[in-house]
Amino acid sequence: MTAPASSDTLMEDIVGLCKRRGFIFQSSEIYGGYNGFYDYGPLGVELRNNIKQAWWRDFVQCRDDMEGLDSTIIMHPKIWEASGHVDGFSDPMVDCKESKLRYRADQLFFAPVSVDGETIGYVSVVECIDQQEVAEKAAAEMKRKMAKQGDLDPIVLKEYTEAKPEQYELIPSPATGKPGSLTEPREFKLMFETKVGPLADDSASAYLRPETAQGIFANYKNIVDTGRVKIPFGIAQIGKAFRNEITPRNFIFRSREFEQMEIEYFIAPSADWKALHREWIDTCTDWLVSIGLPRAGITEDIHPEDKLAFYSQATTDLMFQFPHGEQELWGIACRSDYDLKQHQEHSGKSMTIFDETAKEKYVPHVIEPSLGVDRTLLAVLSAAYTEDEVPNDKGKVEKRVLLKFSPKIAPVKAAIFPLLKNKPELVEVATKLYKKLQRRWNVFYDSSGAIGRRYRRQDEIGTPFGITIDFDTIEKDGTYTLRDRDTCEQRRVSEDELIKFLEEQIDG
């Protein structure tokens, strides 16, 4: 029977597997770790690169309307003034005066506890998958301790940002339970500041980019002037970004150093942006499915008009059911012409383009699909992690952990096994096949241990295919045993059939 791990333990299982098998490590672990930063090990870097290469191939190389870019992490500080990041890129922060812990105010929730209309106190809870249940349990416990008779009124949670000043002294800290120990929200700047050059005064201040998008807007004119582009067209970029998150959490979902895959797609002001926006939403959803995410697990969160940024026409987030709850995976926003006009105003350089079809000049509008590499990798791990039961070499049923990666992004595409390592004739054929496949894909050679154990080791890291060289290979027809990771089914294939099959599964 095949089943994913329960949501209660899935994140713990994924983190454990990632450490055990070399996918992801806590950064600076030998010094106790560094919160909000992660290193990718041998398998993690392969998986990460495969995700990026699949995205680049599908959105840049296979499209005629897309150009690539790789801009610098540190750019002129005026870029961030023009974009509004210097003045407005911040999160509301709250301190607990007792525990010294910090919270994002928009991820901290509170509610009054009332019995038959009488308020008897407040509860607070940090955002989590079962926050409503946690709050209701805390409210019931408060009622019991206070020996109040009657019925609890419904618990209606609100963000701490919505608390009134007179409520600050009444709302307890999630860390201590003590009312009045939380500060009022204040803005916390998210950009990492650094110094450039030999001086250390304000004139040397610069920032690590908090997003890759502004590098695209700053190079828009260069690409228009040097490339043979015409509206509509896009500029795509993959690169690191940095945000000094108040509370990095949920493994690699929210970290301080991360990587983005972003597109700025430029369209005419008169274009049917609603239709194009819908087209991008569907294209992005299809791509997520193509790398192994279940379509049923992807939903759309349409931002209401009153929650949109003043320059935004529409924003839809593609949501995914992560181990810690349904969260944003891919944002697709219609940003109008705001960014280009800001840079036009602050730089003094024209951001207009001449539309050959319409015979007019204008500053184009933008649709922005923005996706995080790390979140995508966590989504892929969450969807792939599976536990089932299969018979071992002796016929006894045992638990198996496997990662059902799509062959398209699996870190190891196939494993080659000589049935016995002490038979030179088997090892010779296996080694020759390994070297041949290695020129095309990342494959693995393993001759150590029982064949069943070797299968299990590869299942756990998501290798989709196992290829065994046995005595039938050298004594009969030269065929190999090809094993499927998910079904454990095996069949005999010739070398030509094997190569064609792998090409279709991995590259097709």
N, C-alpha and C positions, 0 to 999 in steps of 0.2 A: 504494500500500500504506500502510495506517495503522498506526502503532505508537507506544506511549509511549516516552519516552526511557529509557535504561537507568538502573537504580537508582544506578549509580556516578556519573552526571552529572546526575541529575534535580534534586537540590537546587540545584546550581550553575546549571542552566538556569533554574529557577524564580526564584532570586534575581536573576539577570541580567535576566530579562524584567520582573520587578517594578520594578527600578530604571529600566530603559530606557523602559518605557511608563507609568510614573507610578502604579504600584500601591502600593509600599512603599519608604520611604527609611530609612536609618539616622538615628536622632535626632541632632540637633546635628552633622550631617555636616561643615559648614564649619569646625567646631572639632575635627575628627578623629573625630567620632562619640562616642556614649556607650553603653557595653556594656549590653545587656539592655533597651534602649528603642528603639522604632520609631515612625515617623510614617507615616500613611496618606495617599497622594497622591490626586489627583482620581478615578482609577479605583478605587483601593483603598477609599476611603471610600464609594463607591457600592456596591461589592461587599459591604463590611462591613455597611452599612445594610440592604441587601437581605436578607442572612442574618438579621439581627436582626428585621426586619419580618416575614419569613416565619415565624420562630419565634414571635414575639408573636401573629401572626394565628392560627397553628395551635394554639398551646398556651394562649392566653388568650382572644382574641376569639371563637374558634369553639368554645369549651367553656363549659358552663353551671356548671362546678364550679371555676372558677379566678378569682382576683382578682389585680389588678396592684398593684405597689408600686415606689416609687423612694426608697430611704432614703439617708441621708448617708454620705459616705466616712469622715468623722471622727465617731465616736460616743463616748459616755461610756466612759472607760477601764474602768469596772467591768463593762461588757459582756464585755470580753476576759478579765477575771479569771473571770467566771462560766463562760465557754465553755471555759476551760482554755488559751487561747492564750498568755497572759502567762507561764505556767509551763512549758507543754509544746510550744509551736509552734516547732520547731527542726529542723535537719538536722545529721547528723554531718559534721564538716569535718576534712579532713586537709591539712596544709601540707607542701610539699617544701622542706626547709631549704636546698637548694642553688639551685634555680631560682626560689624564692619563689612558685611556682604553688600554687593551692589546688584541692582536689577534694572532691566529696561522697563520703564514705566508702562509701555504698551504691551509688555508680556507679563505684567503683574495685574491680577484681577482681585476685586473685592466685592462684597455684597453685605447689605444689612441683614441681620438675623431677627426675624419678627415672629412673635407668637400671637395669633389672633389679632394682628394689627399693631401690637406693641413691640417696638424695637428693643431688643435686649443686648445687642452687641453687634460686632462685625466679624466677618471671616475674610481671609485673604489666601490666595493660592497662586503659585507660579504657573504659567501656561504649560499644559501637558495634555496628553491624549484623553485623560479621564478627569479633567479639572472640575467638571460639574459634580461628579460623584464625590471627589475629594472635599469640595466645598460643602456639599450636603451632609456628609458624614461629620465634618467639623461643626456644622450648625446643630446637628442632632446631639452631639456630645456637649456643646455649650448649653443647650436646653436641659439636658439631663443633669449636668453639674449645678445649674442654677435652680433645679427642681421646679421648673416652670410647668404649669398645667395648660393644656390646650393644644391646638394644632400649629405646626410650623407653617408659616407662609412660604410660597415658592422662593427659592434662592435665585436671584437674578444677578449674574455676574457682570461687572463693568470693568473696563480698563482703569488702572489707577490714574491715567491722564484725565479721566472724567470726574475724579473726586473733587469735591468742593473744599476750600480751605478749612472750613469748620469740621470736616470729616477726617483730616490728617491725624488729629489727636485720638481718633476713635478706631482707626484701622490698625490691626495688629501686623507685625512683621511675620512673614512666613517662616523666618529662621527661628524666632524666639517666642512668637505668640503674644508678645507684649504690645498693647495698643500704644500709639504715639511714638514709636521708635523709628518710624520711617520718615525721611525728609520729604519735602515737597519736590516734585520733578524739576530737573534743570537740564539744560541742553549740554550734551557731551559730544565734542567734535570727533568725527570718525577718521579723519585723514591723518596718516602718519607724516610728521614733519621731519625734514632733514636739512642739512646745510650743504651747499655746493660751492666749491672753491676754498681758497685759503683763509677767508674771513669767516667769522662766526657771528656777525651782526645780522640785523633783520634783512639786509639787502641780499644775504646769501640763502635765505629761506626758500625751500622748495618742498615738494610733496611726492610721496609714492602714490601713483595713480590709484584711486579707489574704484575705477572702472576703465574698460578699454575703449568705450564709445568715444570719448573726447579726442583720443588719438586719431580716430577715423575722421571726425569732423575737422580737426586741424589739418589733415592731409587731403581733405576732399578736393580743394582747389588744385593741388598737385596732380591728383589722379585725373581730374577733368581736363587739365591742360596737357597731360602727357599721354593719356590713354585714349583709345577710340571708343569712348563710352557715349551712350545716348539714353535718354530717359525712356522707360524706367531702368535703373541699374542699381546694383548694391556693392558695398565694400564690406568685406568680411575680415575678421581678425581673431586669432586665438592668442591669449596672453595672460600673464599674472596680474592680479590686482590685490590691493591691500586695504583692509578696513580695521580700525582699532575697536573691534566689537566690545561692548560692555560685558556681555556674558556669552562668550563662544561656548557652544554646547552641541549635543547630539552628534558626537564623533565628527566626521568631516562635513556635516551638513552646514554648520555655521562656524567658520574659522576665520582667522585674521589674515591669512595668506591663502589665496585661492586662485583658480584659473577660470577665465571666461571664454566662451565662444560666442561672439557677437556679430550681428549684421546690421548695418544701416542701409535700408533700401529706399532709394530716392525716387520720388514720384512727382508728377505734375500737380500743382495746386488744384487743378480742375478734375483730376482723376477720381474715379469712384473708389475712394479710400476704404469704404466699408467692405466692398467686394474684395479688394486686395488684402485687407486685414483678415477677412474670413479665409481667403486662400492660404495665407501664411499660417494661420492657426491649424488648418487641415494638413498642410505640408509638414509642419513641425510634429504634429501628432503621429502622422504616418512614419516619420523618421524614428521617433521613439519606439514605435512598434517594430520597426525593422532591425533594431539592435537588441530586441528581446524583452521589452516591457509589454505587459498585457494591456491590450486596448481597453479592457473593462476597468483597469486600475487607473486610467487617465481621465480626469474630469476637467471641466472649465469653470473658472471663477471670473466672472465679468465684474469689473470694478464699477460700482454705481457712480453716477455723474458727480454727486456731491463729494466723492472721495478722490476724484481725479486731480492731478496737478493742473494748475491753471492753464498750462500750454498743451495739455494732452486732450486729444479728441476721443480716445478710447484705449483701454488696456484690458487684455484678457490673460489670465495666468493659467497655464496648464498645471494642474495639481496631480500629485501622486501620493499613494498611500505608503508613506515611509513607516519604519518601525515605531516612530514616536508620533505618528498621526498623519493626517492628510496635510501636505504642505506644498508650497509653490516650488515647481521644478523649472518651468520655462515661462518667461514673461514676453508677451508680444504686444508692443505699445505703438500707438499712432502719435508721434511727437510733434506734428505740424512742422512749421519751419523755424521753431523757436531756437534750436541750437545753432543752426547756420547763421541766423540773423544776429544772435548774440556775438558770435565770433566775427561776423562782418562789422558790427558796431565797434567792438573792442580792438580789433586788429587794423581796421581801416582798409581791409582787402575785400574786394567784391566776391560774393559767393553765388553769383548768378550763373546760370547755364543757358546756352542758346538751344532751344528746342527746334530741331530741324523740321519736325513734322508740323508743329503748331506755328512755326516761324515767329517765335517770341522769346524774350528773355525773362527769367524769373528765378527766384530762390526756391528750390524744390522743397516739398514736404518729405517726411521720413516715416517709415515703418521700421520698428526696431525689435527683432526677435533676439532675446538675450538669454543665454543658457550657461549654467555653471558646469565645468568639467567635473568637479568634485561631487556635486549633488547628483549629476548623472551617473557617476560611478557608484555612489551609494544606492541610487535607485536600481541600478543593474544588479548589484550585490543582493539587495533586498528581494528582487523578483526572482533571482536565480537560486537563492539558498533553499535547499530542499533536504528533507530527511525521509528515508524509506527503509524497507527491509528486503534484503536479497540473500540467497544462499551463498555460503562461502565454499571453499575448495572441497570441504568434506560434506557438503550438503546441508549444513546447519544454518538456519536463518539468523542473520545478524543485522544490526542497524548500520545504515550507510548514510553518510553526509555527502552531498554532491552540490555542485554549483552548475545550474543549467544555463550556462552562457550560450548565446548565439555564437556559432562558429566564426561569424563576422568579426567579433570583438574578443573572443576567448584569448587569454594571454599565451597559452600553448595550444597549437592547433591539433596536434596529433602526437601520440607517444609510440615509440617503436620498441618492441620487446622480443629479444631472442628467447625462445621457450626455456632453454637451459644455457647458463653462462659458461659451462665447462665443455661445451661442444663447439669447437672452432668453426665447423662448417655452418652452424646456425649463426654464430657471432659474425662471421664474415659477411653473410648475406644481409643480416640486420644492419650492420655498420654501413654497408654500401647503400642500402635504401635510406638510412638516416642521413648520410651525407648528401644524397640526391635531393631529398625533401628539404633539407636545411638551406639549400640555395634559394628556395621559394618562400618558406614559411618558418616561423619559430616552432620547432618540434623538439621532442625530448627523447633521449635514449635511456632505458632503464633495464638492467639485467640482474638486479639484486632482489632476492626474495622470491617467494611463491608468486605465480602469475596472478592469482586472485588479489594478493596484497598490492601488487603493482597496479592493478586496475583501480583499487580503492584509493591509492595515493593520487592517481590522476583524476579520479572522479571528484575528489575533494577540492582540487584547484580548478575544476571546470574544463578539463581537456575533453573535447567532444568525441574524439576517435582514438581507439587503441588498435595498433597493427602488430600482430604476433607472427613471428617467423618460427614455424614448427617443422617437424620431419616431413610432413606432406609437401612443404615448400621445396625442400632439397631432394626429395626422393620421388616425387610424382610430377605435378604439373607446374611447379613454380609459383603457385598462388599463395596469397597471404590470408590470415584470418583478420577480418575487419570487425571491430566491436563498437557498438553504439553506446555512448555513455548513459543516456537516459533510459533506454529499454533493456540494456545489457544483451541485446540480440547480436548474434555473430553470423557472418557469412563469408564465403570464400570469394576473393577477387584477384584478378590478374593485376600486374603492375600498371598496365595501361588503364584498366578500369579504375584502379585506385586513384591515379593522378587525375583522371577526368572527374571522379566523384569529389575529390577534395577541392578541385578548382570550382566546381559548381556550388559547393557548400560554403566555402570560405570567401571566394572572390565574386560569386554570382549575385 
